[in-house]
Amino acid sequence: MKEGTFKKNSLQLNYVEGPNNGSPILLLHGATKRWQSYEPIIDELISHFHLFLMDFRGHGKSQKVHGKYTLEHYVEDTKYFIKNHIKKPTILVGHSLGGMVSIMLAALHPELVKALIIIDAPLTLHSLRGLISNLKAHANQLIQGLKLSQLFPDINPFIPEHIRACDPDMLAAMVHRFEDTFKNYNIETLMEKIQCPTLLIYGNAQRGSLINYNDIEQILEIKPDLVHVQISQAGHSPIRQDKESTLKAIKEFIKSEQL
């Protein structure tokens, strides 16, 4: 795979691309993560697809943009990458924040999305708001730690590398500007607009999944053709917590939809 940057106006975003072995597939990571969060499944996908991964703004090696971390900003970056780099309808795989971005992109720009695979993205702002609220004290400490570590790189070696790469203002946007950051994530409105085949993979709420059975029932009323698979041994991170079951669900969906 090759790693590079693409420019969206003055913004530089990091991406990784594999060989052209089939239809394009773009993997979008969760908040505070980077493209490497998909490493457990890359080898299984790269031989069958033209694989792309990117670091969202404020994450990984992508540029930090103070004050510009709404869901719409991530969607616009992803739209730009598909239109100007991939240049054809793409299978989107999104975990958590990446899933939210994928849902919004598929709803607003259906011509760019061939199929949608959502991995434990919140289906209500209520569940996400609860998670953020519970983590607020820890997040505030992390924000301060990140600010210090960027001024003095050796001050706190215990902060994981993928988190040290984050813009502290990106975290602040999620914690302190939550309503503005996610204000247009209306799952009912968005799901009604999604036209492409869609798979939802989710974990066990008792193990930390952001999705529960009531969420599934409600979303099926809006999109009855949604394919949904629970990975019962996983929580919020099925890719890492039960890779084999997650890959099985992805492969079966891809085969059934002839992607």
N, C-alpha and C positions, 0 to 999 in steps of 0.2 A: 504494500500500500504506500501511496505517496501522501505527504502532508504539505499543505500550502495555505495561503491566505487569499481571500477574495475581498474586494473593496465594494462597499455600498456607500457611494458618495465619499465622505471622509472617514467612514467607519471601516476598520479592518477586522475581519472575522476569520477564525481558524477553521480549517476543514481537513478531512482525510478522505481519500478516494481509492477504491480498489480497481482491479482490472474489469474491463467490460465483458462480463460473463452472462449477461441477460438483462432483464428489465431493471430500471433504476429503483433502488430502495434507500431511503434516507432515515437514519436513526437519530432521534432527538432525546437528549438526556434530561434528567431531573434537576431541580434546583440544587445549587452548590456542587454539582457533579461536573463532568466533562466527557468528551467522547469515549474515553477509556472505560467508562462504566459498562459499555457493551462488550468488552473484551471476551466474556465467557461464551458469547454466541457468534462472534465475528467469523471464526473459522467455518462454522456450519453454513453461513449465509454467503460468504464471499465467492464460493465456487459456483453458485447458481444465479447470482445477481450482479448488477453493477452497483457496488456498495458505496454509499456516501455517509459520512458522519460529520457533524459540526459542533463546535463549541459555541453556545449562546453568548451574546454580549455579556461582559462582566464575569465570564467563566473561562476556565482553562487558559488558552493562549489568546483568546479574543480580546479585543480592546474594551477598556472600561469607559463607560459613558455616564457620568454623574447625572442623576435626576431623570434618566430615560430608561426606566425598567418596568413599564407596564406590559401587560400581556400582549397588547397590540404591537409594541415595539418588537417583541420576539416573533410575532406572526409576520410582520412586514419583512424582517430580516430573512426568515425562512422562505417566504414568497419570492423575494428577490433572488435568493440562491437557486431555487428551482427554475425560475424563469430565465435567469441569465447564465447559469452554470450547467445545470442538469439538462434543461431545455426540452423536457418532455414530461408527460404525466407520470407521477412517482408514487410508489408505495411508501406510505409514511408509517414509521414505528415510533411511538412516543411514550416514554415512561414519566409518570407524575407530571411535573411542569411541561415536559415534552409532549405528553398526552393532551394536556389542555391546549397547547399551541396547535397540535395536530387537529384536534376537534374544531377549533375556531377556523383554521386554514381551510379544512375540508368543507366547512359550512359556507364560508365567504368566497372561496375561490375553487369551486368544484372541478373546474377544468384542469387544475394542476395536480389533482390527487386521484390516483388510480384505485387505491384501496387504503384502508385505515386499520392499523393495529394499535390499540390503546392498552397500555400496561399500568394498571392501578393508578390511573389519574382520578382525582376526586370528581364525583358526579354532582356534588352540591358544594356551594361555598360554605355551607354550615360545617361540613366535616373538615374542610381545609382551615376554616377560621378557628375551629376547636383545636386543631393540631398546632397552629401558629400560637394561639393563646397559651397552650400548655408549655410551649418551648420558649416563650418570650424572655424569661429571665436568662436562660442559657444563650439565646440568640443575642441579647444585649451584651453579654460578656464576650461572645464570639466577635461581634462587630468591633468592640474596643480592642480585642486581641488582634484582629486583622489590621486595624489601623496602625497599631504599634509594630506589628511584624513587617508591614510594608515600609515603615520608616527604619526599622532595625531588624533586618531579616533573621538574625540569629537569636532574637529575644525569646521566642517560644517555639522550639523545635517539635513540640508535642502536637501542634495543630497539623492535621493531615495535609499532605501536599495539595490535594484537589481543592481543599477549602482555602488554603493559603493563596491559591490562584484567584480566588473570588474577589470582586469589588465589594467592600463593606457596604457601600450604598445600595448594591443589589439586595443584600439581606435586609437593610433598613427599609427598602421599598416594600418588601413582603411583610415585615413585622410592624412597621410604624405607618406605612401608607397603604395598608392592605386593601381598603375599599377602593381607592383610586387605581391600584395596580390591577385588580381583578374585576372591576365594576361591570364589564361587559361579558363576563363569563356566565351567561344565562343558558344552562344546559338544555332546557326545554326548547328554547328558540333555536339554538344551534343544531341540536340533533334532528329537528324537523327538516332542516335544510340539507343534511348530508345525504348524498345520492349514491355514493360508492359503497362497495361491500365493506363491512366493518366488523372487526373482531375486538372484543373486550376481554382481556386477561386480568384477573384480579386475585388477590390473596385472601387470607382468612382474617376477618376483622379482629378476632381475638388474638391474632399474632401481629397486628399493627396495620392491616390493610385499611385504606381510606374508603373502601366500598363495603356496604353491607347488603343483605338480602332485600331490604326495602328499596334501596337505590336501584337494584336490578329490576324489581317489579315495576317501578315507576318509569324507568327508561324504556322498558319493553312496551309500555303503553304508547310511547312516543315513536319508537322505532322497533316495530315487532320483528323485523328481519335481522336484528342485531344478533351476531353469534357471540355467545359469552361462555367463558371457561374459567372455573375457579381452580386455583392452585392451592389446595387446602393446607399443604405443609409450609406455605410461604406467608409472609406478611406483606409489607409494602414493596419489597424488592424481589419479585419472583425470579428475575433473571439470575440473581446470585443465590437465592435461597432454595430454588428447585429448578435448576437450568434444564434438566432433561424434560420435565413436564411442560415447561414453558416452550421449549423448542418443538415438542410434539404438537402443542396447540397451534403454533405458528405454521408448521409444515402442513398440518391437516387443513388449515384454513387456506393456505396458498394453493394446495392441490385441489381442493373443492371448488375454488373460485378460478382455477386455471390461470393463475398469475405467473 
